[in-house]
Amino acid sequence: MGASFVPITVFTVLWGIVGIVCPFFAPKGPNRGIIQVVLMLTAATCWLFWLCAYMAQMNPLIGPRLDNETLIWMSRTWGNKIA
Amino acid sequence: MGSLFRSEEMTLCQLFLQSEAAYACVSELGELGLVQFRDLNPDVNAFQRKFVNEVRRCDEMERKLRYLEKEIRRDGIPMLEIPGECPEAPQPREMIDLEATFEKLENELREVNQNAEALKRNYLELTELKHILRKTQVFFDEHEGGANTTESMTRALISDDPNRHIGHVQLGFVAGVILRERIPAFERMLWRACRGNVFLRQAEIDTPLEDPSSSDQVYKSVFIIFFQGDQLKTRVKKICEGFRATLYPCPEAPADRREMAMGVMTRIEDLNTVLGQTQDHRHRVLVAAAKNIKNWFVKVRKIKAIYHTLNLFNLDVTQKCLIAECWVPALDLETIQLALRRGTERSGSSVPPILNRMETLEDPPTYNRNNKFTSAFQNLIYAYGVATYREVNPAPYTIITFPFLFAVMFGDLGHGALMAAFGFWMCYKEKPLQAKKIDSEIWNIFFGGRYIILLMGLFSMYTGIIYNDIFSKSLNIFGSAWRTNYNESTLQSNKLLQLNPDSNDYMQTPYPFGIDPVWQLAEANKIIFMNAYKMKISIIIGVFHMLFGVCLSLWNHIYFKRRISIYVEFIPQIMFLTLLFFYMVLLMFIKWTSYGPTPGHFGSDEPEIVKTSAYCAPSILITFINMMLFKHDENTRPVCDPVMYAGQMGIQKFFVIVALMCVPVMLFGKPYFIMKEQKERARQGHQAVEGAAENGTAGGAAPPAAQHHDEDITEVFIHQGIHTIEYVLGGVSHAASYLRLWALSLAHAQLAEVAWNMLLRKGLMSTDFQGGIFLYVVFAGWAAISVSILVLMEGLSAFLHTLRLHWVEFQSKFYAGEGYLFQPFSFEVILDSAGQSEE
């Protein structure tokens, strides 16, 4: 329902790499733990935030209410010529 | 290796130092900066300690140095910064040399200054005399009546009163110099005191003269007073004295005056050369001192710090060695041992110092090793309270959650980029900016938080992209998921038209990254959509944040081996949060996935399709409230299912009941176990005492007294009650508190939009070349408002709200913050603070 395979995979994999794969390659040293936490939390928060925005729009309950001039402009510039 | 997740493990150590080696050892430890000494003679007056004399000598040296510094500053000689490394603390015997040097310098300087002052006073007198001679010459010349000037003056005076004939009377006069502002009062006084029988002439000296005692520039006037008789003379002289006028001898005859003037000129010239030489000498002395003064300051301050520290030590009975107690990070024991050995070697002592670990019941200080990146975040935490010893430190998590929560409120690509650019500039120019030592407090706050600002900016850029806001406009990168399918006549006859998601207007797959740009154009119902979205994410983020906090408390319980707390605190807490609030989050996701248009069945009336359509979507808030109240709303929409999924009602009731059952567990669980434990101990203790008594060694083995556990049970109850109430009510109010994320982000977006529509849009819509000028002006206004209000003020408010969310909503779940900070004896810190107080 409304979900598209490509963007979900792309962004999940992207943040997955940052949050799960990258921490393994964090430089050794006293700050390794901090770098890992930073990477994991960054990935988690950014992914969650993206996911919420995506899911909130997946099955819209209302549509945008637009000015007719805007609608004409939309169809001219974003394609789908007026019938 | 020590990490930031918990504070360092500390040990209390006892340190035995040989008297001769103590100084060198403490100096080495000061360079290291890893040891916090405890005061072992707290009841000894500061004046009765062992090394008071040395400290006093250091104070005296510091005073001399400050005097030198003041003189150097007065002459505007640049002071040389210390090249390379800081000098080490000098040996105690060097102190005498230093003292001698400073003494010599100070005396020399004082002498030079005294001489210079005397010379200057002399010079001032001579210049005043010179001026008197010059100006009085004018007075005398003005009356060219006869060769005898006094005679002419006599005539002038008496001519007003022809009836009173007085014979030839000799008129006397005095000449002097007085401060210019005193002239009017002086004149009035003379007139009154002498009943108008004196004649005052005055002339201003144009060039200001230097006052030798304060070296201020003062304006003065020359005056000459004529009078008759000795009585008046004494009176006039008294008045002059009273007004601090300096009187100078002035010969009557013109030839004498000329001769005197010549003499004065030559003397002034001589004096000038002498003065020049004195100044040169002073300058040379100061330049030589300026080269070393910073170095000396460091040395003296180090010596002083060492003796201050030595004053904290205890003297051994044999007077041969000093005993110190200190807190030390357990990991640095090796380094400290090494430093101590170095110190012993330097002092040439043969007896090595002894470092003993001590057992103690006291709470050790909290010490986190921070670098320049983490320290800013650590300070945010410390501002709330210093972590209890070895407690979970929230700082590492704050590094990301803080900028993230900030960015949720501040989300705008444009404003975020401005902030990130500012932060990046400060980080990039870190060294030069640090070297500048700017004094402004506001700047220092910004500079101290440069990494926070950079991260906040970067995260705001990300959330800005997701919100699709750049100065309140949107980017259409991936192509909107919405399109117009209206025909021309509909478009022309209707002013406002709504796109229908349940049709081909919506492509059925959303905009892949962030909010669809079409919403920015939908002025009529953009806010409705954004409110629903932002409110939901605020709660989702908030619940995750709180759950994270509660999980950290588990980590604390495990570390401190508080098994009871895990069962009667952590588990009910997390269940309470999960069953109520995380369940609500799940409902939101269910709503997002299961209600909406069904492709291929647009506008269908089939019951199965209608049940999952937007028409049947329930309100999450109403559902949640009903769940808490065990209420069942009348179904106003008969075609729809009253529940979101099968068995919802039963599950909800179960969840609420279990969650409510968690409350008494939280409330009574811990007091119950503590009570049980106490009883157990009391019984054992009793037995132990009895056993001991039977063995006849009653006093010998006292029952192990763990003062911590024997607190009053009512106190435990009250404490736990407060905790529970705080947590349960907090669960509700904290979840609601996260709605500030929604409110502030909405306000920010709206303000940005107002700024755009009210200013920049007007400018962009004006035509012609005047329009260009207008746009130029309007853009300046818009940019100023964007930076000052939207970035600075909104940024500040979002920052404060984020801080609150961390301090209250997040940290209240796991953070006690009852520790005290580790303050090691470190030369670096001491010199820094000394340098700051000086400026």
Interface residues (C-beta under 8 A of the other chain):
Chain A: M1 G2 A3 S4 V6 P7 V10 F11 P30 N31 G33 I34 V37 V38 L41 T42 T45 C46 L48 F49 W50 C52 A53 Y54 M55 A56 Q57 M58 N59 P60 L61 I62 G63 P64 R65 L66 D67 N68 T70 L71 I72 M74 S75 W78 G79 N80 I82 A83
Chain B: M1 G2 S3 L4 F5 R369 N371 T374 P396 Y397 I399 I400 T401 F404 V408 Y462 T463 I466 Y467 N476 G479 S480 A481 W482 R483 T484 N485 Y486 N487 E488 L491 Q492 N494 K495 L496 L497 Q498 L499 N500 P501 D505 Y506 Q508 T509 P510 Y511 P512 F513 G514 I515 D516 V518 W519 L521 A522 E523 A524 N525 K526 I528 F529 A532 Y533 K536 I537 I540 I541 F544 F589 W592 T593 S594 Y595 G596 P597 T598 A614 A617
